Amino acid sequence: MAAPLVTCLWFDKEAEEAAQHYVSIFAPNSAITYTKHYTAAGQDTHKQPPGAVLLVEFTLRGQKFVALNGGKQAWSFNPGVSFQIDCEDQAEVDHFWDKLGAGGDESAQKCSWLSDRYGVSWQVVPKVMKTFLASDDKEASDRAMVAMMGMKKLDIAALQKAFDNA
């Protein structure tokens, strides 16, 4: 039996806020499914007041996540791990780019990549980009790749134009 993979995101104190933020962006078919609060048990170790949010389980379009308030640590999120969103059209690209990118580090925005307000990295990619890159027409594929590398938010019309050499 295959065990499902669940992504755990470690936050200082922002787990509930982040889960609500992500669920609002990926609605419908996204929800907070469970919230666990700290109790007095283990308080000598975790140092959190009873009642503070420990973790939030949530789903984004069927993908399970846990947001954990584990306290401040020496590490943080980085672009070495990102979540890729396959978008049907430019309206979806615009929606996810604008909502996830709001308040994020603008210097991290490169060829579909962005960092959100919590430092989590996302790739907002139109599905057609995979078609361009997998094309048997190597020259067209290369043109689309070069066009993509020069963009922040991907523009489907501009990618199509590059692919078509128009």
C-alpha positions in Angstrom: 0.0 0.0 0.0 1.4 3.4 -1.0 1.5 6.0 1.8 0.2 9.4 0.6 2.7 12.2 0.7 1.8 15.2 2.9 3.8 18.4 2.7 4.6 20.0 6.0 5.4 23.7 6.0 7.2 25.0 9.1 6.3 28.5 10.3 7.2 30.5 13.3 3.7 31.6 14.3 1.9 32.1 10.9 0.6 28.6 10.2 -3.1 29.4 10.6 -2.9 32.7 8.7 -0.9 31.0 5.9 -3.3 28.0 5.6 -6.3 30.4 5.3 -4.4 32.5 2.7 -3.6 29.5 0.5 -7.1 28.0 0.8 -8.6 31.3 -0.3 -6.3 31.4 -3.3 -6.9 27.8 -4.4 -10.7 27.7 -3.8 -12.8 25.9 -4.7 -11.9 22.3 -3.6 -9.5 23.6 -1.0 -10.2 23.6 2.8 -8.8 23.7 6.3 -9.6 20.2 7.6 -8.2 20.2 11.1 -6.6 22.6 13.6 -4.6 21.4 16.7 -3.7 23.7 19.5 -0.9 23.6 22.0 -1.8 22.4 25.5 0.2 22.7 28.7 1.8 19.3 28.0 5.4 19.8 26.9 5.3 23.5 27.5 8.8 23.4 29.1 10.0 22.3 25.6 7.7 24.1 23.2 7.3 27.3 25.2 3.9 28.1 23.6 0.9 29.2 25.6 -1.9 26.7 25.8 -4.5 27.4 23.1 -1.9 28.7 20.6 -2.2 27.0 17.2 0.2 24.1 16.8 -0.7 22.9 13.4 -3.3 23.3 10.6 -4.1 20.5 8.2 -5.5 21.7 4.8 -5.9 20.7 1.3 -5.3 22.6 -1.9 -7.2 21.1 -4.8 -6.8 17.6 -3.3 -3.1 18.0 -2.2 -2.7 17.6 1.5 -0.6 20.0 3.6 0.2 20.6 7.2 1.2 24.1 8.4 3.2 23.8 11.7 3.9 26.6 14.1 7.3 25.2 15.3 8.8 28.4 16.3 11.7 30.5 15.0 14.5 28.4 13.5 17.8 29.0 11.8 16.3 27.7 8.5 13.6 29.2 6.3 11.9 28.4 3.0 14.0 28.7 -0.1 13.6 28.2 -3.9 15.3 24.8 -3.6 11.8 23.4 -3.1 8.8 24.9 -4.9 5.2 24.1 -5.7 4.4 24.1 -9.4 0.9 25.1 -10.5 -0.2 23.9 -13.9 -2.4 26.6 -15.3 -5.0 26.1 -18.0 -4.9 29.7 -19.4 -3.6 33.2 -18.9 -6.4 34.1 -16.5 -5.2 31.3 -14.2 -1.6 32.4 -14.5 -2.6 35.9 -13.6 -4.8 34.8 -10.7 -2.1 32.7 -9.0 0.8 35.1 -9.8 -1.0 38.1 -8.5 -2.5 36.4 -5.3 0.6 34.4 -4.4 3.1 37.1 -5.3 1.3 39.8 -3.3 3.7 40.8 -0.5 6.4 38.4 -1.6 10.0 39.1 -2.5 9.9 40.7 -6.0 13.6 39.9 -6.6 12.7 36.2 -6.5 10.4 36.6 -9.5 12.0 34.8 -12.5 10.7 32.7 -15.4 7.5 31.6 -13.6 9.1 31.5 -10.1 7.9 33.6 -7.2 8.3 33.8 -3.5 5.1 34.5 -1.5 4.7 36.6 1.7 5.9 33.7 3.8 8.9 32.9 1.7 7.4 29.8 0.1 8.4 29.4 -3.6 5.9 28.7 -6.3 6.1 28.1 -10.1 3.1 29.4 -12.0 3.3 27.6 -15.3 0.8 27.5 -18.2 0.2 23.8 -19.3 1.0 24.8 -22.8 4.6 25.6 -21.8 5.2 21.8 -21.4 3.8 21.3 -24.9 6.3 23.9 -26.3 9.2 22.4 -24.4 8.4 18.8 -25.5 7.9 19.7 -29.1 9.7 17.7 -31.8 10.4 21.1 -33.4 13.6 21.8 -31.5 14.1 25.3 -32.9 10.5 26.3 -31.9 11.0 24.7 -28.5 14.3 26.6 -28.0 12.6 29.9 -29.0 9.9 29.3 -26.4 12.5 28.5 -23.8 14.5 31.7 -24.5 11.3 33.7 -24.3 10.4 32.1 -21.0 13.8 32.8 -19.5 13.4 36.5 -20.1 10.0 36.7 -18.3 8.9 37.0 -14.7 5.2 36.1 -15.0 4.7 33.9 -18.1 2.8 35.4 -20.9 1.1 32.7 -23.0 0.6 34.9 -26.1 4.2 36.0 -26.1 5.4 32.4 -25.6 3.2 31.2 -28.4 4.5 34.0 -30.7 8.1 32.9 -29.9 7.3 29.3 -30.5 5.6 30.1 -33.8 8.5 32.5 -34.8 5.8 35.1 -35.5 
